[in-house]
Amino acid sequence: MITRPDLVEAFERELIRSTPVDYERNLRIVEGLYELARAVGALPLKDPLAGIDVDIRWARAINGRRPT
């Protein structure tokens, strides 16, 4: 059990700040995730607009707008 989460968070922030950005590594990660999504059939979407009505209703609810 962590008794001082503030110290752990400060350590994590400092570690992230001191670690240089590795563009090529990040690109390999993104490409790997994309290939995984294609392998399991999540991409490409069969119908990119499927479920857009639900997304619009969620956006309206979050933004506090009423349907016209």
Protein Blocks (a to p, Z undefined) as FASTA:
>chain_A
ZZblmlmmmmmmmmmmmpccdfklmmmmmmmmmmmmmmnopaccfblmgoklmmmmmmmm
mnopacZZ
